[in-house]
């Protein structure tokens, strides 16, 4: 939670508390799932646009990125 993540504008390691890393990995995996599934629980186009922060929304790319990052985090725990 607060204070467990350190990021700077310089090239340096980013530190994340173990519990926060587990939680972030779970959130990213769930995000990937909600981007991919059909039906009413799927992240809609307006939500997708917000997640892409002004870039052209690309559901498949965002789902792949979220899942890859979740897998990478889980692999390092």
C-alpha atoms as a printed R data frame, in Angstrom:
   type eleno elety resid chain resno       x       y       z
1  ATOM     1    CA   UNK     A     1   0.000   0.000   0.000
2  ATOM     2    CA   UNK     A     2   1.313   3.558   0.450
3  ATOM     3    CA   UNK     A     3   5.078   3.637   0.414
4  ATOM     4    CA   UNK     A     4   5.514   0.121  -0.935
5  ATOM     5    CA   UNK     A     5   6.270   1.209  -4.508
6  ATOM     6    CA   UNK     A     6   9.154   3.417  -5.583
7  ATOM     7    CA   UNK     A     7   9.398   4.729  -9.148
8  ATOM     8    CA   UNK     A     8  11.656   7.490 -10.440
9  ATOM     9    CA   UNK     A     9  12.308   9.174 -13.773
10 ATOM    10    CA   UNK     A    10  15.780   7.649 -13.853
11 ATOM    11    CA   UNK     A    11  16.717   4.151 -14.900
12 ATOM    12    CA   UNK     A    12  16.659   2.272 -11.648
13 ATOM    13    CA   UNK     A    13  15.044  -0.758 -10.109
14 ATOM    14    CA   UNK     A    14  11.448  -0.516  -9.013
15 ATOM    15    CA   UNK     A    15  10.667  -1.994  -5.610
16 ATOM    16    CA   UNK     A    16   7.265  -3.434  -4.847
17 ATOM    17    CA   UNK     A    17   6.212  -5.043  -1.572
18 ATOM    18    CA   UNK     A    18   5.577  -8.808  -1.957
19 ATOM    19    CA   UNK     A    19   1.926  -8.551  -0.914
20 ATOM    20    CA   UNK     A    20   1.329  -5.644  -3.281
21 ATOM    21    CA   UNK     A    21   3.019  -7.537  -6.120
22 ATOM    22    CA   UNK     A    22   0.727 -10.521  -5.545
23 ATOM    23    CA   UNK     A    23  -2.301  -8.254  -5.529
24 ATOM    24    CA   UNK     A    24  -1.183  -6.381  -8.656
25 ATOM    25    CA   UNK     A    25  -0.571  -9.666 -10.499
26 ATOM    26    CA   UNK     A    26  -4.097 -10.805  -9.625
27 ATOM    27    CA   UNK     A    27  -5.609  -7.489 -10.765
28 ATOM    28    CA   UNK     A    28  -3.694  -7.605 -14.056
29 ATOM    29    CA   UNK     A    29  -4.750 -11.207 -14.729
30 ATOM    30    CA   UNK     A    30  -8.378 -10.300 -14.000
31 ATOM    31    CA   UNK     A    31  -8.107  -7.266 -16.290
32 ATOM    32    CA   UNK     A    32  -6.847  -9.503 -19.099
33 ATOM    33    CA   UNK     A    33  -9.726 -11.906 -18.493
34 ATOM    34    CA   UNK     A    34 -12.336  -9.115 -18.506
35 ATOM    35    CA   UNK     A    35 -10.903  -7.741 -21.738
36 ATOM    36    CA   UNK     A    36 -11.102 -11.113 -23.470
37 ATOM    37    CA   UNK     A    37 -14.441 -12.580 -22.403
38 ATOM    38    CA   UNK     A    38 -17.686 -11.991 -24.296
39 ATOM    39    CA   UNK     A    39 -20.855 -10.948 -22.528
40 ATOM    40    CA   UNK     A    40 -22.082  -8.408 -20.019
41 ATOM    41    CA   UNK     A    41 -19.068  -8.628 -17.687
42 ATOM    42    CA   UNK     A    42 -16.641  -7.750 -20.477
43 ATOM    43    CA   UNK     A    43 -14.887  -4.378 -20.231
44 ATOM    44    CA   UNK     A    44 -16.870  -2.163 -22.591
45 ATOM    45    CA   UNK     A    45 -15.510   0.132 -25.290
46 ATOM    46    CA   UNK     A    46 -15.749   3.293 -23.146
47 ATOM    47    CA   UNK     A    47 -13.821   1.610 -20.335
48 ATOM    48    CA   UNK     A    48 -11.261   0.302 -22.843
49 ATOM    49    CA   UNK     A    49 -10.742   3.815 -24.214
50 ATOM    50    CA   UNK     A    50 -10.073   5.104 -20.691
51 ATOM    51    CA   UNK     A    51  -7.584   2.313 -20.015
52 ATOM    52    CA   UNK     A    52  -5.725   3.199 -23.231
53 ATOM    53    CA   UNK     A    53  -5.282   6.819 -22.115
54 ATOM    54    CA   UNK     A    54  -5.854   8.483 -25.474
55 ATOM    55    CA   UNK     A    55  -4.049   5.870 -27.564
56 ATOM    56    CA   UNK     A    56  -6.035   3.952 -30.145
57 ATOM    57    CA   UNK     A    57  -7.871   1.275 -28.146
58 ATOM    58    CA   UNK     A    58  -6.488  -2.177 -28.857
59 ATOM    59    CA   UNK     A    59  -8.292  -4.744 -26.727
60 ATOM    60    CA   UNK     A    60  -6.110  -7.694 -27.749
61 ATOM    61    CA   UNK     A    61  -2.829  -5.834 -27.162
62 ATOM    62    CA   UNK     A    62  -3.917  -4.593 -23.734
63 ATOM    63    CA   UNK     A    63  -5.095  -8.080 -22.742
64 ATOM    64    CA   UNK     A    64  -1.767  -9.610 -23.855
65 ATOM    65    CA   UNK     A    65   0.206  -6.916 -22.013
66 ATOM    66    CA   UNK     A    66  -1.789  -7.323 -18.789
67 ATOM    67    CA   UNK     A    67  -1.511 -11.120 -18.857
68 ATOM    68    CA   UNK     A    68   2.210 -11.073 -19.681
69 ATOM    69    CA   UNK     A    69   2.926  -8.648 -16.868
70 ATOM    70    CA   UNK     A    70   0.803 -10.675 -14.427
71 ATOM    71    CA   UNK     A    71   2.689 -13.828 -15.409
72 ATOM    72    CA   UNK     A    72   6.036 -12.076 -15.037
73 ATOM    73    CA   UNK     A    73   5.139 -10.749 -11.580
74 ATOM    74    CA   UNK     A    74   3.860 -14.139 -10.411
75 ATOM    75    CA   UNK     A    75   7.036 -15.775 -11.700
76 ATOM    76    CA   UNK     A    76   9.153 -13.500  -9.541
77 ATOM    77    CA   UNK     A    77   7.223 -13.987  -6.319
